[in-house]
């Protein structure tokens, strides 16, 4: 039913608007006149300006993007999102609501696009929004479900709250008001539901108080490749390295940093295009691998860069290389509804020197490469112990058994810290950078590194080693030039991790 036929018990405590009903006016015109009157009266008497509490919980710590607020009213949710860094477009049929929203945005110094539009005729676009919000819009949401789903970007979120039909003991004019049980599940069946509940709780629209309400969060799935199975849609690799998913992961661009996570259900890698390193991610969606999609988590205004990823054992913490005085380590946290905006790790991890290629181990400690003072040569391997309060202790150099006056970096250390594979240009290799392996004995000392030989190394640069948390698979990268200015080709390889055990003795 049109929003303007709302039963008066749902409106704020205001005198009922006296609207002359012109029989020649369109439904949209009558709707606009009704809501202009409501918002004009509310401006004098006050209105709820706090953001919807459920929306606040969902987007807390989420990395912001583009957002659409359907039926924005006076802009309380739009302004909240804009303050959090979202690029917000709000729509409402009321001229008065739009004017008040823009006035509030100007006063707060916030960027906000507010458009007078009928939700039934508005052009939602195609794959345009990272977030779509619809609070207490009811049939105007479900009636436009197909357009809303098309407008979401893959991975985008839909957040809804509204009254349940149990609020109506009897049908009101135009039909029952609110969402029926499971109505949203049916209307948005093509989305992946992350949260759904029918409950009695405090509603934050109308006269408030405890009412039957519905809350709903869903994500638009990523397009799938058609490849399925536990090994990235391919046969599991054997004891000799092979390329990972040609045409999907390995392309004509330069790929590196293969990271298999979440028990084999997630694959991360870096792709270098137009001189910029960008993180990509694939995930199992309905039994098939999604197409790779870029993951950009840096704050607005920071130069794009994402390379050298490592994920914690539970998959909730991501550390990667981003911009800094030289290159620094950045951290993002995965919440229930998505990733947070990354923050630069402070000292003693990130310094004025270069810090690259982090690697988590089981206790949360972090290995990385740095050219900071106190090392053996140009770039060394370091370890920072994770402390009980979650912070990191001062990093410790791994010493002269591992580090030399040459370049050491790109280290993968297995979860229990008994095996290490790293890249180095030290003498004795086959190419510019080679992969070397060391084992840690019962005495806590690392063995003298051994070259992994021609099965893993080549005349090119071999680097970026990474194993899975269950130590079943091992991946590494290869590029055709030593310096990035020379590189024209780069690809990711993988192999059964048991192949590394042959070097233990």
N, C-alpha and C positions, 0 to 999 in steps of 0.2 A: 504494500500500500504506500502511497506517497508519504514522504516524511511530514508534510504539513498537516496531515490528519491525525497527528499524535494525540492520544488521550491526554487531557489536561493534567491528570495526576502524575504524568511523567515530566511535565515541564517544570522549570524552576519556579520557585514561589513568586510568581508575578501575576498581575491581573491578566486575565485572558485577553489576547490581542483582539481589538475590534477591527476586523478586516471586512471591508465591503467586497462581497463576492460578485465580480463582474462575470456574467455568464459567457461573455465573448472572450474572456482571457483564457490563455492556455493553462494547462495544469502547472507547467513550470513557472509561469508568471504569477499564479496564485501562490505557489510554494515560495517564490522569492519574496512576495509581499508579506506573507506570514512571518517568515524568518527575519526579514528586515525589521518588522515591528518588535519581534522578540528581542533581537540584539540591541535595538535602540533603547528599549526599556531597561534591559539588563545593564547597559552602560551606566545608567544613572544609579541603579540599585546595587551594582556589584555582581560579579560572576566568578565562577571557579576558575582560577588561573593555574593551579597546580597541574602538572602533567599526570596523565593516567598512571597509576601505581604499577599496574601489570606491565605496561609498555616500558616503564623505567627499569623494571627488573630484567626484562628480556634484553634490552639494548645495553645494559650496564657493561662496560668494558669492551663492547663490540667495536671493531674497527669501522669507522663511519664510511659511508658512501653516498649514493643518491637515494633520496627517500621521497615517497608520495604519501601525503596525508589526505585521505578521502573524507570530505565533510569536515573540514578543519575548524569550522566555527570561528571563534575569536582567536584561534591559533595557539592554544595552550600547549598542545603536543608538538606542533610545528616549531614553535619557539624553543621548546625543550630540546628537540633534536638538533636544531640549528646551533644552539649553544654547545652541544656536544660534538660539533664539527661536521654534521651531516649537511649535504647540499639538498635543501628541502624545497619541494613544490607542494603547496597546499591548494585544494580546490574547495569551493563552497558556492552554493547558489545565491547566497545573500551578499549584496553589495556592502551592507553595513558591517557584516562579519569580516569581509576582506579589508575594509578600511581600518577597522580596529586592529586587525592582525598586523597590517603594515605599519600602523602607528606605533604599536608595541615593539615591533622589530627595529624601527628607526630609533626609538628611545633607548633600546638595549644595545644598539650598534651591531645588530645581527643581519646577515644576508638571508633573505627569504623571498621566494617567488610565490605570490598569492594570486590565484586566478579565480574570477567569477565563472563558474561552469556548472552545468547540469551533469551529475554523475552518470546519467544514462546516455548522454551524447558526447561526453568528453573523450578526446583521443588519448588513450592510455599509452599508446606506443607499443613497440615490440622490443622485448629484452632490454628495457630501459632503466629499471629500478632495482637497487640492492635491497630496498625495504619498502613495503607498502603497508600502511596503517589504516584501519577503519574502525573507529570507536562509536558504537551505538548507532550504526547506520543500517543494520538489519537487512531487510529485503533489497535495499539499494546495493548491498554488497553481493548477496547471493544472485541477484538478478543480473549482475555484471561479472560473474565469476570467470567466464571464459576470457573476457578482455583483461581482467586483472591477472590471470595466470599467464597469458601471453606477454603481458607488460613486464613481468619479473625477469630479471637476468637469471641465468642458471646459477644456482646457489643462493638466490635472493630469498628473503624472508617475508612472509605475510603474517601480520599480527592483528588479531581481531578481539574485541570484547563487545558484548551486548547483552540485552535482557533475554532470558529464557521465556518461552511462551507460557510457562506456568505462572508468570506474573499476571496473566489475564485469566481470571476465573470464568469469564464469558467473552465471546468474540466481540471486539469493538468494530466500529464502522470500517469496512474495507478488509476485514479478516483479522485473525489473531496477530498480535504484535510481538515481535521478538523471534529468536531462533528456536526451532524445534530440536529435540534431542537428535543428535547425529546429523542434523541438516548441513552443517558446515563440512563434516566428513564426506558427505555425498557430493556437495557442490564443488569441493576442491580435491576430488579423489585423485587427480593427477599429480598432486603435490605429496611430498613426504612429511607426514604429520610428526611434529616434535613434541607438541603439548596439546592436550584437549581435556577440558573439564567442564562439567555442569555442576554448579554448586550454589549455595546461598551465601552471599558475602556482601560487603559494602559496595554498592554501585556508586560510581563517581560522576554520574550524569543524572539529570532530572533533579528530583528532590533528595536523592541520596538515600541513606539508610540501607538496611539489609534486604536484599532482593534476590530472586533466582536469576543468575547470570551465567553466561557461557564465555570461556576463554579459549583461544585457539592460536597456535603458532605452527606454521608449516614452511618447508623449504622447497624451492623448485629444483628438481634433480638436474644433474648435468647430462648432456647428451652422451650416449654410450658408443663405444667403438665396435660392439659386436663381439669383442674378444672376451672370453670368460675363463674361469679356472683359477686355481691358486697361484699359478706362476705367471702372472701378467698375461694370461690368455695364451700362453705358449707352454711347450713341454718344459719341465724343470731342467735347468742346465746340468751338464755333466761335469767331468773332471777337467775339461779343457774350456777356457773362456770363450764365450760367444756373445754376439751383439744383442742388446735388449730391444725387442719390438721395433724393428726397422719400419719406418714410415709413420709410426705413432710417437715413439720416444726419440729414436735416432732419425733425424731428417737432414735436409741440406743445410740447416743452420748448425751451430756449434753447441753440442750438448755435453754436460758434465754433471758430477755430483749425484749419482743415483743413490737414493735412500729408500729402502723398503721398510715400511712401518706397519703398526697395528696388526701384527700377526699375518702380514702378507696382504692385507686388504687396502693398503694405501701405498702409493709410490710417489716420491718427490724427486725432482731433478731441476737443474739449472739450464736455461737456454740463453745463449748469447746472440743477440740480434742488434744490428746497428750499433755495435760497440757497447751495449748495455747488458749486464747480467740480470736475469729475471728468474724468480722461482716459479716452478710449475708443480701441479699436483694432480694425481689421478686417484680415483677411489672406486671400489666396487659399488655399483648401483644396480639393485635388482638382479644380482648375479652376473653383471657385465661390467667391464672396466669403462669408466667415463673417459671422454676425451680429455687430454691435458688442458688445464686452465691455469691462468696466471694467478699467483697469490701475492698481493701487494699489501704489506702491513705497516709500512713506514708512515710516520706522521705527515700530514699535509705540508707541502713546502720543502720536504727533504728530497734530495735527488734520488731517483729510482735506482735501487741496487739490491739484489738478493742472491746470495751465493753461499756455498759452504754450509749447508744446513745440518743440524743434528737434532734429533728428538729424544726426549727422556724416555725411560722404560715404559711409563704409562701413557706416552703419547700426548701429554698435556702441555709440555714445555717445549718450545722451539727456540733454538739459538742459531743465529746465522750472521754472516758478515754483511755489514751495511756501511754507510758513510761515516766518517769521523775525521779527526785531524790527519790521520793516514787512512787506515781501514780499521773498523772497530767491530765488536760483537754486540748484537742486539738480541733482545729477548721478547717473545710474545707468549701469551698463555691461552690455551684453548678452553673456552667455557662451554656451557651446555648448548648455546645457540651459535657459537662461532668463535673466531680468533679475536683477541684484543689487538689494539694498536701496539706495535713494538716500541720498546724503550731501550735506549743505549745502556748496556751494562756499565756501571761505574767502576772506578778503581776498587780493588786491585786488578780487575780483569781488563777493562779498556783503559788505555793510557795514551800519552802523546805519541807513542810508537805504534807500530802496526800489529794488530792481532787478527789472525785468520784461522780458518779451519778448526772449529770447535768439535769436540767429541765427548758426549756424556758417557759415564760408566754407571754401574749399578747403584752405587751409593750417592749418585747425584753430583759427584765431583766432575770437573771439566778439564780436559786436555785441550791445548791449542798451540798454535805456532806464533812466534813473535820475534821481532828483531830488537826488542828492548835491551837495555843495558844489563850486564851480568851474565850474558850467554857465552857460548864457545866460539860463535862466528856470526855470519850474516843473519841467519834466521834459525832459531832453535825451537825445540819442543819443550813445553812447560805443563805443569799440572797444578790446578788450584783445588784444594780440598773444600767440599761443601760442609758447612758447619751446621750445628743444630738449629740455629735461628734462620737458616736458609741462605745466609750470606756465604761468600767465598773468602777463604784465607789467602794470604799472599801466595802468589804462584811460585812454584819451585822448579828450577831447571832440572831436566832429566839427566844432566851430567855428561861427561866425555865419552862414555860407552855408546851413547845414542847420538849426541850432538858433536859436530866437528866444526872446523873453520869454514866448511862449505854450507850449502843450504839444506836444512832439514825442515819438513813441513808435512801437511796433509796426513795426519796420523789417525788411523782407526785403532782403538784399543778395545778388545773384547770386554764384555760386561764385568767379568771377575778379575780383569787386569792381569792376565797371564800371557797374553799374546798381543803383539803390536805390529801393524804394517804401516809403513810411512814412505813418503817420497823424498828422494835426495839426489843431488847432482854430484855426490862424492865420486872419487875415482873407483873404477871397477864395474861401472854400469855399462849398459848397451846403448844408451841414448842420452838425450838432454837431461831428463829426470827418469829415474827408475824406482821401482817399488822394492823395499827391503823389509825383512821380517826379523823380529826379535821375540824371545820367550823369557818370561820372568820366572826365576827359580824359587824354591822354597825359602831361600835366604833373602828374597825381596829384590835381588839384583837382576837387571836385564842382561841377556846374553849378547855377545857381539853380533851385530846385524848381518844377515846373509841376503844376498841378492836373490830375488824370486826367479831369475832366469828367463829364458826366451818364451816360455809359455805365458808369462805375464808382462814382460818387458820387451821393448822394441827399439828401433833407432829413433822413434818419435819420443814424445814426452808422455810417460805413464804416471798417473797421479790419482788423487781423489779416491783412496780406498775406503770402503764402508761395508760393514757386515750387518746382518740382522741381529736382533736381540736374542733370538734362539740359536744363533750361530749356524744356521742351515745354509745361508746364501752369502756370497761375498761379491761385491761389485767394485769396479774401478773405471777410470776414464783414460782416454788417449787423445792427444792432439798432435797436429803435424808441425808445430813450431814451438820454439822455446819461449820467445816473448809473444805477448798477445797481438802485437802488431804484425807478426808473421803468420798467425794462425788462420787457416782457411777451412779446416775440417776438425771436428771433434765428435767423439761418440762414447757411449757407455757400454761396458761389457759386464758380464756376470758369470759366475762359476759356482759349483758346489763348494761350500766352505771347507769340506773335508780335504780338498786339494792342498790346503795350507798345512795340514798336519804332517804331510810328507817332509816338511822342512824342520820338524821339531828335533829330530835326531841327526 
